[in-house]
Amino acid sequence: MADRRALLVLALLPVLAHLPALTPWFRFDPLYIVSGLTPGTWQTNGWLGGYPGWIDGNAGVTTEALGRFAAQQWLAGTVPWWNPYSGVGLPLAAEGQTTALFLPFGLLLALPHGLLLLRMLLSALGGLFTHSLLRRLDMGAAPSLLGAVLFELNGTFAWFAHGPIMPVAFLPLLLLGIEQARAGGVPVAAILGTAWSFLAGFPETAALNLLFAGVWAALRCAEAPDRARYALRAGGAVTLGLLLAAPAIWPFLEALPREYLGVHAGAGPGGGWRRGNLALMLFPYSHGNLMADLARGASTEWAWFRTGGYVDLATAALALAALRRRAPDLALRYVLAGWIAVTAARGAGWPPAVTLFGLVPLLRQAMVHLYVMPSWSMAAAVLAAFTMRDWQEGRRVAWAPPLLLLTPLAVAGLLWSADSIAAAPALLALSATGVTLAVTAAAWRLLCGPATRARQRTVVALIGGHAAALFMLPLFAGTHGRRLDVAAIQFLQSHAGLGRVVSFGPLVPNYGAMFGIAEISHNYLPVPLAWVDAIRDRLQPGADGVNFYNGMVPPPDVLQRVLPAYRDMATAYALTWPTQALPAGPNGGSLVYHDAIMNIFALPEPAAYLEAPGCRVRGGRDIVTADCPGPARLLRRELFWPGWRATVNGAPAPLAGAGIFQSLALPPGHSEIRFRYAPPGIGWAWALCGAGALGLAAASFAPRLLRSSGWRHRRGLVADAGKAI
């Protein structure tokens, strides 16, 4: 009965924690803030400054915009391998931040407020899986509920809403499978946890979570009576999970050598934490709400851009109290603490730790300091549950580790961030520090007494309520009363056809894909190197490649030079803010639409998306008809990229490159041309996925069939698989 109540609480708590965003007054959707299709772009009008539950604008331009496009493609019966609406056509599944193959969860993005629904669901799943893991570790009802709440409302979920959160919910599921492997049989939870972690589409978080799970599994393997058998079970489960995720992993890896990686091409991208991050991790909102201090010009050393979440002081104190001299699962406790210590050294940029992580494939390019925080939250949740269990079982709570470790860290963090804290709204800054200190002290006072049922409930309510308050607070920065510029969207949808638009202000990159408008601007990572070279050569010499977007009309001399290149790439319209205009003249444009949010200029004589001199060409992006008096060559202004195939009248036709675009030969007379894209070698990835599916089916049903027949026990092959998930 206690477990049923706990599961109900964990299922409903994310809904309650997101309650402000479920009202019309505090909209969570980045669409109303970052898209450039509403008044007040990049500004909020809620009770708080800053952003409502996400730090990174990729919550909008990547997860919301591209995620909705991918979900719509699935619902239309098409695998979303390619995105024709960003740049001059770009791979979608190979983009390292999308939810293109995140089934079934990513389909929520097709719904209104889909990003909010997806975050709520992932948060709930994270809590439910964590509860199952802690029960498997023989935790009681109160410790399991406390640990599950702490992970369910962790700092990564609270501060992110884009790609990094997608694999987070499946970390406890993977760890549950590692624990199941100790009981015998194939741990189905580890298969599903691994598969969904990588299908989620953000490999950095998935890889770090898998490494954390590997450290946990190494400990369990060392403790196992039959190490080889345990390693086979756990390793086999992870392998089956990777096979299931092969259609998501392969396109990313296959395209990587031909793509631009930005700062990720170096040996240790993005540096690491700055001094301001320490206060943010222990005292969330001590600098103010998410990103609000940057708008005020406060000196935060860009700390927000280097933080992946938090483990607040109260949670950290409860976790460190689990480090005692003698207790059950002592090795696991110290392994979890050791993981935090080693990864903290890497996040701080300590050279030996940087070198150590550089030895792990693909992690040399990962921003470990950002994406390691979910594993910290997991480690802290498990350690806090251990502390609670120790208290239940009559052990004195260890006070030395929290006091000796956290006191100097807390003092240093507050001193290092004094300027930023002083610049933050006084009420918020004082609450962020004072309430956290008060909750920590109150919890400590309760833990010093006997573990009565009432005290246990009070501790869970106090720590869990504090976690919920920290989670909920940014949502009060949401927007209200803003409407999309539907008329402008409809104008572009009805007039652009196969042509593209370039934005010098409104319609922020990737949102064109959300509305079926081909937008030559993009925000992508990784991005095809050939396209980046073309941008720098002809369109925007100073472009960083990842975010190809001006945001403002270039100077007249630059504009006169680059507009012909835009037209050569089938760009028919240019968008500006309503107070800006394109210059008159042969390389300018004519105003065809104006409202309070944007101007739309038609560019003179844009190149056609489909062009075959002397032929009559009709059709869409993928199915084309041509009538030619003689042999001709069709130019299709879509990125020439491995994986594209074409047929002419049903027969395969070789595609060739024409600069960065595609071309193919046409015979005389009538031709029907079909274009199709799939990542090279994807057939092998589907075969591996099929093998993983067969393995999952065997792991799920074969033990049950063998048990029902009695054959397995008569032969004495393996023990029971253990408890269900």
C-alpha angles and dihedrals in degrees: 000000000000090000092051091052091047092051091049091051091049092049093050101036096079089053091052092044090053093044096118090055091052090065126077091244101067110037113191098193114113087212089082093049113031107024097084089229098103134053115273100031113204091010130102129207102200128114092281133046119238127043130323106244103325133077101190124066087218084085083077110025095043115019099031100035103035092031092057091047090052092047091050090051091053092049089051090054097255127122104233098232095137137039112207093178101068125067109334090320121309137197111266108189090044091056104105099225107047134104091220095135099023097124133211096357098055091060088077087074089071089067127081108271086011094154091057092048091049094051091049091050094047091048091052093047091050091055095045093048091047091052090053090049093051092047088052087055088057095253118158125241097271097045091046093050093046094050092045093051092049092053094040091056097034124153095256092057089044096052105028134057102166135077100314093066096053098082095037098089091056097056093084089045089055091048090048088057091051089055091045089056089067090065096054133255126070112308105234092188091063091051093052094040092054094044096050092043090063098033086058087077106231107102098185095062091039093051094048091047090050090050090051090049089049091056090050091048092049089058092049090048091053089051095046119106089222105034096179093054093047092049090050093051097045096038092046091052093051090047091053089049091052090049090053089051094046094109088060098039099045100057090051094049095040094054097041098091091056097046139088114242103186112205090353090075090075130083095256113012124208097008109244143267125335126213092266092063093070094065091044092054097047099030108030113204093018084125091045129261122332110308093339093119091058089058088054091051094244118162106250099145085239088291094159091062090053099048125091098185137300145267101208124221095259093051092043092051092050091048096048090050087070090069101095135142100253128020141115115287090015092156092054091050093054093043090055092048090046091053090055091048095049095044090045088057088051092048091051089052098246103172099227091052091046089052091047094054090043088066091064112088113256093359092094087074095041125105093233093175089062104038102038092076097090090060089049089053090050093048092047092048092052093045091048089052089051090053090051091049092049089053092048090052093052100258117142111250111249109241101176102076096050094043097046096042105034101041096065091039093051093047093046092047093052093045094047091051097041094118094050093044091050090051093051121090104284096229093051095044093048092046092048091057104027099045092046091051091046093050091048092050093046093050090048091051091052092048090055090065132065117296098246118167091251092051091048091052090047093052092049091047093046098048094036093047090050090051090050092050092050090048095047101044100082091053089074087072090069123126131250138185096026124131130198118247091250094165093058091046090052092048092055093043091054099039109032096065108169091342124104134234129219119212122216090175124337123057098047114219120291094015087096087068090054090059100033094253117136105233119186091205117084145179106207141149120219100019130183110273093218090060092047090052090051091050093052094044099048115005115032117001094193097046115135090218096231096069110032100184134113101196089200135053108269119239113283095254092051092044093052089053099047104036093077089054090051090051090049087059093057095263107158102170138037123203126209136171111272093256094054133071142186117250119260119248140075093309095042129080142242121246110244102162136025135176139144093284107038151005119221118206124192111224116223119252101349116191115258119252088229119037133171114161112235093010133104105234125190137163143066136290098291107021117051135171123203133184112199130179090212141353111319142165124241118216114203113190095218123115113277102233135157111268099045115122132180138195128200113205089342096308121110112258123196115243119218133192121254100187103302093337136081129255137174138179120261125203123225116278130021119350134181111204124193125190123201133178132200127151112267111265093013090135089068090049090053089049090053089047089052090051089050091049091052089049091050091050091049092048091048102044110017096072090050092050092046091048092051091051093046090226096118094054094044089056092042092223106144141353124252115291091241132229123351120254 
